[in-house]
């Protein structure tokens, strides 16, 4: 495929993958149009998420496989900033394995 060649994407296909259903009543999820690999991350209240999902008639995708420690988590960042270094990584990894 050369530069300027259009990509054939079926924009009628919609995909949702739930990332987290939070204790505060919000749902974090990925939403994609055409290709599940090209997505945006969104956060909505649970009622808004249910309405959005129905309006979009999206295919629900399974959760992503556990890919190891979440280095983007607030827990890791706080531990790292407090000087946790390598210990912070090991602690986060052990908590992930315990789940």
Biopython code that builds the backbone (N, CA, C, O; Angstrom):
import numpy as np
from Bio.PDB.StructureBuilder import StructureBuilder

atoms = [
    (1, "UNK", "N", (0.856, -1.172, 0.000)),
    (1, "UNK", "CA", (0.000, 0.000, 0.000)),
    (1, "UNK", "C", (0.900, 1.231, 0.000)),
    (1, "UNK", "O", (1.753, 1.379, 0.876)),
    (2, "UNK", "N", (0.718, 2.092, -0.954)),
    (2, "UNK", "CA", (1.527, 3.291, -1.060)),
    (2, "UNK", "C", (0.894, 4.466, -0.348)),
    (2, "UNK", "O", (-0.239, 4.391, 0.128)),
    (3, "UNK", "N", (1.638, 5.542, -0.285)),
    (3, "UNK", "CA", (1.122, 6.753, 0.349)),
    (3, "UNK", "C", (-0.082, 7.253, -0.435)),
    (3, "UNK", "O", (-0.081, 7.250, -1.666)),
    (4, "UNK", "N", (-1.097, 7.678, 0.283)),
    (4, "UNK", "CA", (-2.281, 8.201, -0.367)),
    (4, "UNK", "C", (-3.301, 7.156, -0.762)),
    (4, "UNK", "O", (-4.364, 7.496, -1.281)),
    (5, "UNK", "N", (-2.992, 5.867, -0.522)),
    (5, "UNK", "CA", (-3.935, 4.806, -0.830)),
    (5, "UNK", "C", (-4.959, 4.721, 0.293)),
    (5, "UNK", "O", (-4.582, 4.578, 1.457)),
    (6, "UNK", "N", (-6.239, 4.804, -0.030)),
    (6, "UNK", "CA", (-7.252, 4.735, 1.032)),
    (6, "UNK", "C", (-7.296, 3.352, 1.676)),
    (6, "UNK", "O", (-7.066, 2.339, 1.016)),
    (7, "UNK", "N", (-7.591, 3.327, 2.960)),
    (7, "UNK", "CA", (-7.727, 2.074, 3.700)),
    (7, "UNK", "C", (-9.200, 1.718, 3.716)),
    (7, "UNK", "O", (-10.048, 2.565, 3.996)),
    (8, "UNK", "N", (-9.502, 0.468, 3.416)),
    (8, "UNK", "CA", (-10.888, 0.012, 3.385)),
    (8, "UNK", "C", (-11.299, -0.423, 4.789)),
    (8, "UNK", "O", (-10.928, -1.506, 5.242)),
    (9, "UNK", "N", (-12.073, 0.431, 5.480)),
    (9, "UNK", "CA", (-12.548, 0.144, 6.827)),
    (9, "UNK", "C", (-14.066, 0.190, 6.821)),
    (9, "UNK", "O", (-14.673, 1.132, 6.311)),
    (10, "UNK", "N", (-14.668, -0.843, 7.396)),
    (10, "UNK", "CA", (-16.125, -0.910, 7.490)),
    (10, "UNK", "C", (-16.567, -0.112, 8.714)),
    (10, "UNK", "O", (-16.517, -0.611, 9.838)),
    (11, "UNK", "N", (-16.996, 1.120, 8.493)),
    (11, "UNK", "CA", (-17.357, 1.998, 9.606)),
    (11, "UNK", "C", (-18.710, 1.644, 10.225)),
    (11, "UNK", "O", (-19.143, 2.294, 11.177)),
    (12, "UNK", "N", (-19.370, 0.634, 9.701)),
    (12, "UNK", "CA", (-20.616, 0.202, 10.332)),
    (12, "UNK", "C", (-20.346, -0.722, 11.522)),
    (12, "UNK", "O", (-21.233, -0.956, 12.343)),
    (13, "UNK", "N", (-19.126, -1.244, 11.611)),
    (13, "UNK", "CA", (-18.762, -2.126, 12.719)),
    (13, "UNK", "C", (-18.317, -1.284, 13.914)),
    (13, "UNK", "O", (-17.514, -0.362, 13.766)),
    (14, "UNK", "N", (-18.841, -1.603, 15.093)),
    (14, "UNK", "CA", (-18.498, -0.899, 16.331)),
    (14, "UNK", "C", (-18.062, -1.935, 17.362)),
    (14, "UNK", "O", (-18.609, -3.037, 17.410)),
    (15, "UNK", "N", (-17.074, -1.581, 18.189)),
    (15, "UNK", "CA", (-16.538, -2.503, 19.176)),
    (15, "UNK", "C", (-16.382, -1.806, 20.528)),
    (15, "UNK", "O", (-16.009, -0.635, 20.597)),
    (16, "UNK", "N", (-16.674, -2.541, 21.591)),
    (16, "UNK", "CA", (-16.466, -2.053, 22.959)),
    (16, "UNK", "C", (-15.749, -3.130, 23.749)),
    (16, "UNK", "O", (-16.111, -4.305, 23.698)),
    (17, "UNK", "N", (-14.712, -2.707, 24.490)),
    (17, "UNK", "CA", (-14.012, -3.597, 25.412)),
    (17, "UNK", "C", (-13.983, -2.891, 26.769)),
    (17, "UNK", "O", (-13.384, -1.823, 26.898)),
    (18, "UNK", "N", (-14.623, -3.480, 27.774)),
    (18, "UNK", "CA", (-14.628, -2.891, 29.111)),
    (18, "UNK", "C", (-13.254, -3.089, 29.742)),
    (18, "UNK", "O", (-12.714, -4.195, 29.758)),
    (19, "UNK", "N", (-12.701, -1.999, 30.260)),
    (19, "UNK", "CA", (-11.417, -2.044, 30.953)),
    (19, "UNK", "C", (-11.648, -2.218, 32.445)),
    (19, "UNK", "O", (-10.993, -3.034, 33.093)),
    (20, "UNK", "N", (-12.602, -1.431, 32.994)),
    (20, "UNK", "CA", (-12.836, -1.478, 34.433)),
    (20, "UNK", "C", (-14.230, -0.952, 34.744)),
    (20, "UNK", "O", (-14.685, 0.028, 34.153)),
    (21, "UNK", "N", (-14.894, -1.609, 35.668)),
    (21, "UNK", "CA", (-16.148, -1.109, 36.224)),
    (21, "UNK", "C", (-15.801, -0.621, 37.622)),
    (21, "UNK", "O", (-15.635, -1.417, 38.546)),
    (22, "UNK", "N", (-15.692, 0.691, 37.769)),
    (22, "UNK", "CA", (-15.164, 1.287, 38.990)),
    (22, "UNK", "C", (-16.190, 1.305, 40.119)),
    (22, "UNK", "O", (-17.398, 1.273, 39.883)),
    (23, "UNK", "N", (-15.690, 1.356, 41.335)),
    (23, "UNK", "CA", (-16.539, 1.392, 42.531)),
    (23, "UNK", "C", (-17.375, 2.664, 42.595)),
    (23, "UNK", "O", (-18.422, 2.683, 43.242)),
    (24, "UNK", "N", (-16.922, 3.731, 41.929)),
    (24, "UNK", "CA", (-17.666, 4.997, 41.969)),
    (24, "UNK", "C", (-18.796, 5.055, 40.939)),
    (24, "UNK", "O", (-19.404, 6.107, 40.746)),
    (25, "UNK", "N", (-19.081, 3.919, 40.272)),
    (25, "UNK", "CA", (-20.201, 3.852, 39.344)),
    (25, "UNK", "C", (-19.866, 4.205, 37.910)),
    (25, "UNK", "O", (-20.765, 4.312, 37.076)),
    (26, "UNK", "N", (-18.580, 4.388, 37.605)),
    (26, "UNK", "CA", (-18.173, 4.700, 36.240)),
    (26, "UNK", "C", (-17.582, 3.475, 35.564)),
    (26, "UNK", "O", (-17.055, 2.576, 36.220)),
    (27, "UNK", "N", (-17.680, 3.455, 34.244)),
    (27, "UNK", "CA", (-17.142, 2.358, 33.438)),
    (27, "UNK", "C", (-16.057, 2.929, 32.534)),
    (27, "UNK", "O", (-16.289, 3.895, 31.807)),
    (28, "UNK", "N", (-14.870, 2.325, 32.583)),
    (28, "UNK", "CA", (-13.778, 2.680, 31.667)),
    (28, "UNK", "C", (-13.804, 1.641, 30.550)),
    (28, "UNK", "O", (-13.877, 0.439, 30.809)),
    (29, "UNK", "N", (-13.744, 2.117, 29.299)),
    (29, "UNK", "CA", (-13.814, 1.178, 28.186)),
    (29, "UNK", "C", (-13.130, 1.725, 26.942)),
    (29, "UNK", "O", (-12.867, 2.921, 26.818)),
    (30, "UNK", "N", (-12.852, 0.800, 26.023)),
    (30, "UNK", "CA", (-12.307, 1.150, 24.714)),
    (30, "UNK", "C", (-13.468, 1.123, 23.718)),
    (30, "UNK", "O", (-14.316, 0.233, 23.764)),
    (31, "UNK", "N", (-13.495, 2.100, 22.825)),
    (31, "UNK", "CA", (-14.516, 2.143, 21.784)),
    (31, "UNK", "C", (-13.820, 2.269, 20.440)),
    (31, "UNK", "O", (-12.955, 3.124, 20.249)),
    (32, "UNK", "N", (-14.209, 1.404, 19.514)),
    (32, "UNK", "CA", (-13.575, 1.401, 18.188)),
    (32, "UNK", "C", (-14.633, 1.365, 17.095)),
    (32, "UNK", "O", (-15.702, 0.778, 17.260)),
    (33, "UNK", "N", (-14.315, 1.997, 15.991)),
    (33, "UNK", "CA", (-15.157, 1.962, 14.795)),
    (33, "UNK", "C", (-14.323, 1.358, 13.672)),
    (33, "UNK", "O", (-13.240, 1.851, 13.355)),
    (34, "UNK", "N", (-14.832, 0.297, 13.082)),
    (34, "UNK", "CA", (-14.160, -0.311, 11.933)),
    (34, "UNK", "C", (-13.153, -1.379, 12.289)),
    (34, "UNK", "O", (-13.244, -2.501, 11.791)),
    (35, "UNK", "N", (-12.207, -1.061, 13.127)),
    (35, "UNK", "CA", (-11.142, -1.987, 13.517)),
    (35, "UNK", "C", (-10.963, -1.932, 15.030)),
    (35, "UNK", "O", (-10.763, -0.846, 15.574)),
    (36, "UNK", "N", (-11.028, -3.072, 15.731)),
    (36, "UNK", "CA", (-10.902, -3.040, 17.189)),
    (36, "UNK", "C", (-9.534, -2.572, 17.683)),
    (36, "UNK", "O", (-9.397, -2.171, 18.839)),
    (37, "UNK", "N", (-8.529, -2.620, 16.819)),
    (37, "UNK", "CA", (-7.186, -2.192, 17.215)),
    (37, "UNK", "C", (-7.029, -0.669, 17.246)),
    (37, "UNK", "O", (-6.084, -0.154, 17.844)),
    (38, "UNK", "N", (-7.947, 0.043, 16.606)),
    (38, "UNK", "CA", (-7.909, 1.507, 16.564)),
    (38, "UNK", "C", (-9.042, 2.026, 17.442)),
    (38, "UNK", "O", (-10.191, 2.103, 17.009)),
    (39, "UNK", "N", (-8.707, 2.378, 18.678)),
    (39, "UNK", "CA", (-9.754, 2.712, 19.635)),
    (39, "UNK", "C", (-9.410, 3.958, 20.440)),
    (39, "UNK", "O", (-8.269, 4.419, 20.466)),
    (40, "UNK", "N", (-10.436, 4.483, 21.091)),
    (40, "UNK", "CA", (-10.268, 5.555, 22.070)),
    (40, "UNK", "C", (-10.721, 4.998, 23.412)),
    (40, "UNK", "O", (-11.587, 4.125, 23.473)),
    (41, "UNK", "N", (-10.129, 5.508, 24.480)),
    (41, "UNK", "CA", (-10.555, 5.112, 25.818)),
    (41, "UNK", "C", (-11.534, 6.154, 26.336)),
    (41, "UNK", "O", (-11.275, 7.355, 26.263)),
    (42, "UNK", "N", (-12.657, 5.685, 26.858)),
    (42, "UNK", "CA", (-13.703, 6.559, 27.360)),
    (42, "UNK", "C", (-14.086, 6.162, 28.773)),
    (42, "UNK", "O", (-13.868, 5.025, 29.193)),
    (43, "UNK", "N", (-14.661, 7.113, 29.507)),
    (43, "UNK", "CA", (-15.197, 6.858, 30.837)),
    (43, "UNK", "C", (-16.583, 7.469, 30.887)),
    (43, "UNK", "O", (-16.769, 8.639, 30.552)),
    (44, "UNK", "N", (-17.563, 6.667, 31.311)),
    (44, "UNK", "CA", (-18.950, 7.131, 31.420)),
    (44, "UNK", "C", (-19.573, 6.533, 32.675)),
    (44, "UNK", "O", (-19.123, 5.506, 33.183)),
    (45, "UNK", "N", (-20.609, 7.193, 33.158)),
    (45, "UNK", "CA", (-21.378, 6.597, 34.249)),
    (45, "UNK", "C", (-21.989, 5.303, 33.726)),
    (45, "UNK", "O", (-22.167, 5.142, 32.519)),
    (46, "UNK", "N", (-22.309, 4.387, 34.622)),
    (46, "UNK", "CA", (-22.854, 3.104, 34.195)),
    (46, "UNK", "C", (-24.126, 3.271, 33.364)),
    (46, "UNK", "O", (-24.244, 2.625, 32.323)),
    (47, "UNK", "N", (-25.089, 4.112, 33.777)),
    (47, "UNK", "CA", (-26.291, 4.286, 32.946)),
    (47, "UNK", "C", (-25.968, 4.865, 31.554)),
    (47, "UNK", "O", (-26.541, 4.435, 30.553)),
    (48, "UNK", "N", (-25.059, 5.831, 31.502)),
    (48, "UNK", "CA", (-24.678, 6.424, 30.215)),
    (48, "UNK", "C", (-23.980, 5.391, 29.334)),
    (48, "UNK", "O", (-24.196, 5.359, 28.122)),
    (49, "UNK", "N", (-23.140, 4.544, 29.944)),
    (49, "UNK", "CA", (-22.442, 3.497, 29.199)),
    (49, "UNK", "C", (-23.444, 2.526, 28.586)),
    (49, "UNK", "O", (-23.312, 2.161, 27.418)),
    (50, "UNK", "N", (-24.442, 2.102, 29.357)),
    (50, "UNK", "CA", (-25.447, 1.162, 28.839)),
    (50, "UNK", "C", (-26.206, 1.769, 27.663)),
    (50, "UNK", "O", (-26.466, 1.092, 26.667)),
    (51, "UNK", "N", (-26.556, 3.039, 27.782)),
    (51, "UNK", "CA", (-27.252, 3.724, 26.693)),
    (51, "UNK", "C", (-26.363, 3.847, 25.456)),
    (51, "UNK", "O", (-26.811, 3.599, 24.337)),
    (52, "UNK", "N", (-25.103, 4.229, 25.664)),
    (52, "UNK", "CA", (-24.134, 4.364, 24.574)),
    (52, "UNK", "C", (-23.958, 3.032, 23.848)),
    (52, "UNK", "O", (-23.955, 2.974, 22.618)),
    (53, "UNK", "N", (-23.813, 1.961, 24.634)),
    (53, "UNK", "CA", (-23.610, 0.631, 24.057)),
    (53, "UNK", "C", (-24.809, 0.237, 23.189)),
    (53, "UNK", "O", (-24.628, -0.310, 22.102)),
    (54, "UNK", "N", (-26.014, 0.507, 23.653)),
    (54, "UNK", "CA", (-27.210, 0.178, 22.872)),
    (54, "UNK", "C", (-27.306, 1.022, 21.606)),
    (54, "UNK", "O", (-27.629, 0.505, 20.537)),
    (55, "UNK", "N", (-27.028, 2.312, 21.720)),
    (55, "UNK", "CA", (-27.102, 3.198, 20.552)),
    (55, "UNK", "C", (-26.093, 2.808, 19.479)),
    (55, "UNK", "O", (-26.387, 2.873, 18.285)),
    (56, "UNK", "N", (-24.909, 2.406, 19.910)),
    (56, "UNK", "CA", (-23.852, 2.063, 18.959)),
    (56, "UNK", "C", (-23.992, 0.661, 18.379)),
    (56, "UNK", "O", (-23.370, 0.347, 17.365)),
    (57, "UNK", "N", (-24.805, -0.189, 19.013)),
    (57, "UNK", "CA", (-24.954, -1.587, 18.603)),
    (57, "UNK", "C", (-23.580, -2.235, 18.418)),
    (57, "UNK", "O", (-23.315, -2.907, 17.421)),
    (58, "UNK", "N", (-22.724, -2.009, 19.405)),
    (58, "UNK", "CA", (-21.338, -2.455, 19.322)),
    (58, "UNK", "C", (-21.177, -3.909, 19.743)),
    (58, "UNK", "O", (-21.898, -4.414, 20.603)),
    (59, "UNK", "N", (-20.217, -4.559, 19.115)),
    (59, "UNK", "CA", (-19.829, -5.913, 19.500)),
    (59, "UNK", "C", (-18.979, -5.804, 20.761)),
    (59, "UNK", "O", (-18.020, -5.033, 20.806)),
    (60, "UNK", "N", (-19.333, -6.575, 21.778)),
    (60, "UNK", "CA", (-18.556, -6.587, 23.015)),
    (60, "UNK", "C", (-17.349, -7.504, 22.830)),
    (60, "UNK", "O", (-17.492, -8.668, 22.456)),
    (61, "UNK", "N", (-16.175, -6.971, 23.094)),
    (61, "UNK", "CA", (-14.943, -7.739, 22.984)),
    (61, "UNK", "C", (-14.558, -8.279, 24.357)),
    (61, "UNK", "O", (-14.900, -7.675, 25.374)),
    (62, "UNK", "N", (-13.846, -9.415, 24.402)),
    (62, "UNK", "CA", (-13.423, -9.959, 25.699)),
    (62, "UNK", "C", (-12.352, -9.069, 26.325)),
    (62, "UNK", "O", (-11.701, -8.290, 25.628)),
    (63, "UNK", "N", (-12.172, -9.186, 27.643)),
    (63, "UNK", "CA", (-11.107, -8.406, 28.296)),
    (63, "UNK", "C", (-9.746, -8.760, 27.703)),
    (63, "UNK", "O", (-9.535, -9.865, 27.205)),
    (64, "UNK", "N", (-8.843, -7.810, 27.767)),
    (64, "UNK", "CA", (-7.479, -8.080, 27.299)),
    (64, "UNK", "C", (-6.809, -9.048, 28.276)),
    (64, "UNK", "O", (-7.087, -9.008, 29.475)),
    (65, "UNK", "N", (-5.938, -9.906, 27.776)),
    (65, "UNK", "CA", (-5.221, -10.798, 28.697)),
    (65, "UNK", "C", (-4.327, -9.972, 29.618)),
    (65, "UNK", "O", (-3.842, -8.903, 29.246)),
    (66, "UNK", "N", (-4.125, -10.485, 30.814)),
    (66, "UNK", "CA", (-3.269, -9.784, 31.773)),
    (66, "UNK", "C", (-1.862, -9.696, 31.190)),
    (66, "UNK", "O", (-1.244, -10.712, 30.873)),
    (67, "UNK", "N", (-1.376, -8.494, 31.057)),
    (67, "UNK", "CA", (-0.078, -8.289, 30.411)),
    (67, "UNK", "C", (0.994, -7.870, 31.414)),
    (67, "UNK", "O", (1.991, -7.256, 31.034)),
    (68, "UNK", "N", (0.796, -8.197, 32.692)),
    (68, "UNK", "CA", (1.796, -7.872, 33.700)),
    (68, "UNK", "C", (1.438, -6.625, 34.467)),
    (68, "UNK", "O", (0.312, -6.134, 34.374)),
    (69, "UNK", "N", (2.395, -6.102, 35.232)),
    (69, "UNK", "CA", (2.133, -4.942, 36.086)),
    (69, "UNK", "C", (1.658, -3.722, 35.307)),
    (69, "UNK", "O", (2.090, -3.481, 34.180)),
    (70, "UNK", "N", (0.775, -2.969, 35.918)),
    (70, "UNK", "CA", (0.248, -1.746, 35.314)),
    (70, "UNK", "C", (1.097, -0.565, 35.773)),
    (70, "UNK", "O", (0.830, 0.029, 36.818)),
    (71, "UNK", "N", (2.113, -0.227, 34.997)),
    (71, "UNK", "CA", (3.022, 0.843, 35.372)),
    (71, "UNK", "C", (2.390, 2.222, 35.239)),
    (71, "UNK", "O", (2.983, 3.215, 35.660)),
    (72, "UNK", "N", (1.205, 2.296, 34.663)),
    (72, "UNK", "CA", (0.507, 3.576, 34.544)),
    (72, "UNK", "C", (-0.427, 3.823, 35.731)),
    (72, "UNK", "O", (-1.031, 4.890, 35.833)),
    (73, "UNK", "N", (-0.548, 2.840, 36.629)),
    (73, "UNK", "CA", (-1.477, 2.981, 37.748)),
    (73, "UNK", "C", (-0.990, 4.037, 38.741)),
    (73, "UNK", "O", (0.209, 4.273, 38.892)),
    (74, "UNK", "N", (-1.944, 4.655, 39.403)),
    (74, "UNK", "CA", (-1.613, 5.645, 40.430)),
    (74, "UNK", "C", (-0.800, 5.014, 41.545)),
    (74, "UNK", "O", (0.122, 5.632, 42.076)),
    (75, "UNK", "N", (-1.145, 3.772, 41.903)),
    (75, "UNK", "CA", (-0.432, 3.069, 42.978)),
    (75, "UNK", "C", (1.060, 2.964, 42.654)),
    (75, "UNK", "O", (1.902, 3.215, 43.515)),
    (76, "UNK", "N", (1.385, 2.594, 41.412)),
    (76, "UNK", "CA", (2.783, 2.472, 41.028)),
    (76, "UNK", "C", (3.472, 3.831, 41.023)),
    (76, "UNK", "O", (4.587, 3.963, 41.528)),
    (77, "UNK", "N", (2.827, 4.826, 40.465)),
    (77, "UNK", "CA", (3.436, 6.157, 40.372)),
    (77, "UNK", "C", (3.762, 6.724, 41.746)),
    (77, "UNK", "O", (4.841, 7.278, 41.954)),
    (78, "UNK", "N", (2.824, 6.584, 42.690)),
    (78, "UNK", "CA", (3.060, 7.098, 44.046)),
    (78, "UNK", "C", (4.233, 6.376, 44.685)),
    (78, "UNK", "O", (5.109, 6.998, 45.285)),
    (79, "UNK", "N", (4.241, 5.044, 44.549)),
    (79, "UNK", "CA", (5.332, 4.260, 45.125)),
    (79, "UNK", "C", (6.674, 4.642, 44.509)),
    (79, "UNK", "O", (7.675, 4.761, 45.216)),
    (80, "UNK", "N", (6.693, 4.833, 43.200)),
    (80, "UNK", "CA", (7.924, 5.198, 42.500)),
    (80, "UNK", "C", (8.406, 6.577, 42.948)),
    (80, "UNK", "O", (9.590, 6.768, 43.225)),
    (81, "UNK", "N", (7.479, 7.537, 43.019)),
    (81, "UNK", "CA", (7.843, 8.892, 43.415)),
    (81, "UNK", "C", (8.335, 8.969, 44.860)),
    (81, "UNK", "O", (9.105, 9.863, 45.209)),
    (82, "UNK", "N", (7.898, 8.048, 45.682)),
    (82, "UNK", "CA", (8.347, 8.015, 47.075)),
    (82, "UNK", "C", (9.687, 7.297, 47.203)),
    (82, "UNK", "O", (10.165, 7.053, 48.311)),
    (83, "UNK", "N", (10.288, 6.963, 46.067)),
    (83, "UNK", "CA", (11.616, 6.346, 46.086)),
    (83, "UNK", "C", (11.595, 4.836, 46.060)),
    (83, "UNK", "O", (12.579, 4.193, 46.425)),
    (84, "UNK", "N", (10.474, 4.257, 45.629)),
    (84, "UNK", "CA", (10.343, 2.804, 45.626)),
    (84, "UNK", "C", (11.237, 2.107, 44.624)),
    (84, "UNK", "O", (11.650, 0.972, 44.862)),
    (85, "UNK", "N", (11.549, 2.746, 43.513)),
    (85, "UNK", "CA", (12.420, 2.168, 42.488)),
    (85, "UNK", "C", (12.043, 0.755, 42.101)),
    (85, "UNK", "O", (10.875, 0.465, 41.840)),
    (86, "UNK", "N", (13.025, -0.122, 42.063)),
    (86, "UNK", "CA", (12.827, -1.517, 41.656)),
    (86, "UNK", "C", (11.884, -2.232, 42.619)),
    (86, "UNK", "O", (11.135, -3.117, 42.206)),
    (87, "UNK", "N", (11.913, -1.857, 43.894)),
    (87, "UNK", "CA", (11.006, -2.481, 44.860)),
    (87, "UNK", "C", (9.549, -2.196, 44.502)),
    (87, "UNK", "O", (8.685, -3.050, 44.697)),
    (88, "UNK", "N", (9.273, -1.006, 43.983)),
    (88, "UNK", "CA", (7.908, -0.654, 43.571)),
    (88, "UNK", "C", (7.449, -1.564, 42.442)),
    (88, "UNK", "O", (6.297, -1.997, 42.424)),
    (89, "UNK", "N", (8.330, -1.854, 41.508)),
    (89, "UNK", "CA", (7.998, -2.744, 40.391)),
    (89, "UNK", "C", (7.729, -4.149, 40.902)),
    (89, "UNK", "O", (6.749, -4.777, 40.500)),
    (90, "UNK", "N", (8.590, -4.652, 41.788)),
    (90, "UNK", "CA", (8.407, -5.999, 42.321)),
    (90, "UNK", "C", (7.115, -6.110, 43.119)),
    (90, "UNK", "O", (6.402, -7.106, 43.008)),
    (91, "UNK", "N", (6.809, -5.096, 43.921)),
    (91, "UNK", "CA", (5.596, -5.110, 44.731)),
    (91, "UNK", "C", (4.341, -5.115, 43.844)),
    (91, "UNK", "O", (3.399, -5.869, 44.089)),
    (92, "UNK", "N", (4.346, -4.280, 42.833)),
    (92, "UNK", "CA", (3.199, -4.225, 41.926)),
    (92, "UNK", "C", (3.027, -5.564, 41.207)),
    (92, "UNK", "O", (1.904, -6.047, 41.059)),
    (93, "UNK", "N", (4.124, -6.159, 40.761)),
    (93, "UNK", "CA", (4.061, -7.441, 40.063)),
    (93, "UNK", "C", (3.528, -8.542, 40.988)),
    (93, "UNK", "O", (2.737, -9.379, 40.554)),
    (94, "UNK", "N", (3.949, -8.550, 42.243)),
    (94, "UNK", "CA", (3.478, -9.593, 43.168)),
    (94, "UNK", "C", (1.990, -9.421, 43.471)),
    (94, "UNK", "O", (1.277, -10.414, 43.619)),
    (95, "UNK", "N", (1.505, -8.164, 43.568)),
    (95, "UNK", "CA", (0.080, -7.926, 43.791)),
    (95, "UNK", "C", (-0.728, -8.403, 42.602)),
    (95, "UNK", "O", (-1.820, -8.946, 42.773)),
    (96, "UNK", "N", (-0.206, -8.209, 41.395)),
    (96, "UNK", "CA", (-0.893, -8.616, 40.179)),
    (96, "UNK", "C", (-0.999, -10.142, 40.120)),
    (96, "UNK", "O", (-2.026, -10.684, 39.714)),
    (97, "UNK", "N", (0.083, -10.833, 40.533)),
    (97, "UNK", "CA", (0.098, -12.290, 40.515)),
    (97, "UNK", "C", (-0.852, -12.860, 41.556)),
    (97, "UNK", "O", (-1.434, -13.923, 41.342)),
    (98, "UNK", "N", (-1.019, -12.173, 42.677)),
    (98, "UNK", "CA", (-1.883, -12.647, 43.758)),
    (98, "UNK", "C", (-3.345, -12.613, 43.366)),
    (98, "UNK", "O", (-4.144, -13.360, 43.931)),
    (99, "UNK", "N", (-3.728, -11.757, 42.401)),
    (99, "UNK", "CA", (-5.130, -11.663, 41.971)),
    (99, "UNK", "C", (-5.507, -12.866, 41.255)),
    (99, "UNK", "O", (-6.648, -12.988, 40.809)),
]
sb = StructureBuilder()
sb.init_structure("model")
sb.init_model(0)
sb.init_chain("A")
sb.init_seg("    ")
for serial, (resi, resn, name, xyz) in enumerate(atoms, 1):
    if name == "N":
        sb.init_residue(resn, " ", resi, " ")
    sb.init_atom(name, np.array(xyz, "f"), 0.0, 1.0, " ", f" {name:<3s}", serial, name[0])
structure = sb.get_structure()
